[in-house]
Amino acid sequence: MSSQQIQECSQCLLNTKDTSYISFDDNGVCSYCQSYKHKVFSLGSANEKSDYLKTKINEIKLHGKGKKFDCLLGLSGGVDSSYMAFLAHELGLKPLVIHLDNGWNSEIAVKNIEKICEKFGFELYTYVIDWEEFVGLQKAYLKAGVVDIEVLTDHAIYAILNKLSYKFKIKYTLSGFNYETEAIMPKGWTYSKRDFLNIKDIVAKYGEEVKFKTYPYINFYKALFYYWFLKLETFELLNFVEYDKETAKKTLISEIGWTDYGGKHYESVFTKFYQSYILPVKFGIDKRRAHLSNQICAQKISKKQANQILETKPFDEQLISMERDYILKKFSLSEKEFEKIMQEKPRPHSEFDTDQRLWNRYFSLINKIKFWKKRY
Ligand SMILES: [Zn+2]
C-alpha cells in the first residue's frame, strides 16, 4: 500500500496500515475511537459506577464470609495490578494473590509484589514454570513467526486462576484491565489467550523436543467444564474508580515504596524486548501507537504530544544490543539464527490448529437444542 492510500484517524494514531480491520465515520474518526467511547460510556456516570462498585464489593464480601479468601488477584508488580491490590486492601477485600514466575520477571517487579503482600498481609501464591520448558515454548513461537508470543504467559495465568478458583471455591477474580488505558488494541496485533490447541500445534511443529511438564494449561474440554461448573466471574475493578496511572504510581510509591520500571508491561525482561524490538522490527507493530491512542481518547495527552513520542525509537539505541545479547543467551540462539527468525515472513496464528472450531460446534449444538426445546 502506498503512503497516499494510508488513512489515519482524525482523533487517534491508528491507520489503515496498522490494521485492515478499521473503518472511519464521516468525520474521519476510526472505529476503535468509536468503540472506546461506547465502552467507557456503557460504564455509566461517576455516580452509577460508584454505586455498582459498592454493590459488587458487598457481593464479593458476602461470598467470602467465613472463608480465608473472597477473591483472586493476579499480580505482576506493574502499576495496574499493584494499584488494584492497593484498592482491594482499601475496600477491605481478602484476595489470594497469584503470581506467575516464568523466569523473566524483573527484580523490580518481584520486589514490588513482595512489598505489597507484606504491607497488606495478603497471602501470595507463586506458580513457577520450569525455566527450560518455558523458554523452549517461547522459542517455538519465535521460530513459528506468530505475532503473539505473550499468549504463553497469559494462557498460563488464565489456567492458574481457573484451577485455584476451583480448588479454593473462589468465584471472583479481580482484573486490572481498564477501558481508560487499554480499550484500544488493533485486531491482528494480539491473539486469543484461551486457545490451547493453537499453542499445542505451534509447539508440536516448532518446539523440537520441548514437552508440557509444568506449564499450566486448559484445553477445550477443561474449559467447557469450568464454563459449566465454575462460573468464575471477572470484576474489572479499575473501570469503576477514578483511575489515573500517574496518580496511582505516586500513591503506590508513597504508600508501599513501590518502584516504577518504565514502559507498559516492562515488568518482564522478555516482554520489554518483545514489545520494543521484536514487534516493531519483525512485525511492524509499535504498541505505543495503541497505548498513546488510548491516552488521546482518555484526554490525557494531545495527538501532537503523542506523535512526538511516537517519533522517538521504541527502544533505547544504547541499551538494545546489550538486551539483545542477554535474550539470545537465554534462548541459546546464535546471532545468525536470531537474524534468520527476524527476517522470516510472519505467519498468522490461523495457520495452526484452533479450539475455535470446537467452540463453534459446541455453540451450534446448543443453539439446535434450544431450537428444538422451543418447538416442542
Ligand atoms: Zn481513532
Residues whose N, C-alpha, C, O or C-beta is under 5 A from the ligand:
A	BS01	ZN	C9 Q11 C12 V29 C30 Y32 C33
